[in-house]
Amino acid sequence: MTNYKILFLGIISLMASCSIEAEVLPTPQTTGGKPLMQVMSERKSSRDYQENQSVTKQDLSNMLWAAWGITHDGKRTIATAMNRQELVLYVITPTEVSRYNPDANTLTVVNTGDFRKYCTMQDFAAIAPINIVLAVDVTKQNKPEFQAYTAGAASQNIYLYCAQAGLKTVVRAGFDQENLPKMLKLSDNERIMFVQTVGK
């Protein structure tokens, strides 16, 4: 086999692996839903989740967009101090861990397996279908109070989306601080702020 053929097959293989890892989510539904004042009144934390339930890809796309999506002129659904845009979202399911790319509206798998037990100190989160890790890039924003604001604003938007979609959610600061960063394959620049559980 010639070197050109080997190179060509290598490129095809790389393209195939990239296409498998980056899952394009459904287009976020950015209109409709319940009135804002109603969902604010219905927002609550829930810690009772049904096992073996799932969240649709459309709901997942919608809530990730609500937390950290692109709106207009490159702006986001939440404000960040000095527009540093330091938020990083990871999604933990029963089968894999993925990183959210808001620009492309995709999830890229970073690890495979069920790692839900590492994102909680409470049993309910280990059976819920979705756990969203709210992390920050400390090289973009190094002030803890601004990092906390960003993660809190994103969490509230997830709460509001879940309230209008009939989903349960709760945000937590308790997780396995030693092993969860390893399972997420965090860079040295990333710091976990909270984990938010979503389910039914």
Order of alpha helices (4+ residues) and beta strands (2+ residues): alpha-beta-alpha-alpha-beta-beta-beta-beta-alpha-beta-alpha-beta
